[in-house]
């Protein structure tokens, strides 16, 4: 029977924990063969093939402590994940391993500094949501001007350049494109519309739905900002940096999609990449905190995204982006759909 490992876990500041424990002599002996094989594959000694150097020759060449150090390194790569699992520690990022005592044929003592997910208490998010839901809102309407402007925009998108003869007779210095007439034939080409009247009715409804979506989004933002204001979360530096890097990468991708060079973009702003990162950091921190809040509500309310909806969205993304991998796409889709379920829950309060 394996002897239970004695460990000491201490909470430090900034979502960091310190794990103290040791590796017994018997435990380390199990890793001697692996350590010797690894080191012998990295060292050249005349008369021996790499990976086949006897232990006594290797010890004379590199010393007993070098072999012990390699044994400890391999052992801890197995032991650390077990400590995390057995003690249900939610770690993120790479740990910092410090050997505090290492002597041949004696137990090796070590400590590990690990960043963990931030611990925090949720406020009464349902009451906060209820208060916002009860706030009086204006009835959503579509004015004749909004409808007229939308129709004109559609006409402009579908405009055509004038013919050569029309250009010659035009008094305008800059010849303008000709707007198509809003006829039954024209609207039928745009989509499933019976006639101009039907087109106007459906366009008006689309504008209304768009306005409703914007009002809903504004309400959701307000809910989360109010919940965040009553939540105390101390984010580890690694999370803030990771989210900042993610937003920066997205910004670079957006700039490239617009046909611009990122370096030229920075020159135009008169900023360095580091300057931009500093500007992005507050927004990155806010986004990360909000997602932690959403994750905790999801866990507390036992929310699960609909499996069929997840699969449909995953397939759609994989079809559109052939270089994407399911292992990356699926967690993202599950997160987005689960977040939506949280907002639906809040909107019912």
C-alpha positions, 0 to 999 in steps of 0.5 A: 500500500502506497504511503499517503503523502503529507502536504501543507497548503498555504494561501498567499496573496494574489490568488497564489498558493504554496504547496509544501511536501517531499519525495521519499527515497523509495519514491525517487528510486522509481525514476532513476532509470528514466533519468539515466536514459534521458541524460545518457541520450543528451550526453556524448561519451567516446565509446558509448552510443547515446542513450546506452551509457552505463550508470557508473560511467554517467555518474563519473561524467556528470556527477550524482547530483545531476542525476538526482536533479533529473530524477526529481524533475521527472518525479514532480511532473507526475506528482504535481498533477496528482496533488492538484487532483487529490486536493481539488485545487483549481490551478491555472498557468505554470507552477513555480517549483522550488527545491528546498532540500536535496541530498543523495539518499535522503528525502527531497523537500520542495515547495510549489507556488501555483496560481489558482482561480480567484475565490469570491462571493456572488452578490444577490444577482437575482435581486439586482437583475429584478431591479433593472427589469422593473425600470420603466422603458420607452416603447420601441417604435420605428419612425417614418424617417427611420424607415425612409432612411433605411430604404434609401440606404438599400437603394444606394447599395443597389445603385448602378453607374450611369450610362455613357450618354447619361454621363455626358448630359449630366451637369454634375462634376462628379457623376453620381450613381443612379438610384433604382426605383422602389418598384414591385420588381425591384423589391422582389429581387431583394428577397421574399417580398410580394410587393413594395407594401410587403417590403416596407412592412417587413423592413419596418419589423426588421428595424424594430427587432434590431432596436429591441436587440440593442435595448436588450443588449444595453440592459444585459450590459447594465445588469453585469456592470451592476453585479460586477460593482457588488462583487470583489474579485482579485484577478491573478496577473496571469489572467489579466495578461492572458485576456489582454493578449487575447484582445490584442490578437483580435485587434491585430486580426481586425486591422489585417482584415481591413487591409491595413498593416498593424505597424502602420496602424500603430504609427498612425496612433503614435503608440507602441504595442506596449502602449496599446496593451496598457490601454487594453488592460482595464477592458481585459480585466473587466471582461475576465471578471464578468466571465468569472461571474457568469461561470460561477452563476452557471455552476450555481444554477446548474446551467447546461447549454443545449447539446443539439444547439452546441453541435449545430454551432460547432459544425457551422464554425468548423465548416466556415473555418477549415483550420479550426479544431473541435477541441478548441471550438466546442468549449467556446460554443458551450461558454457562449450558449451557457452565458446566454442562458444566464441572461435569460435567467436574469431577464425572468427575475 
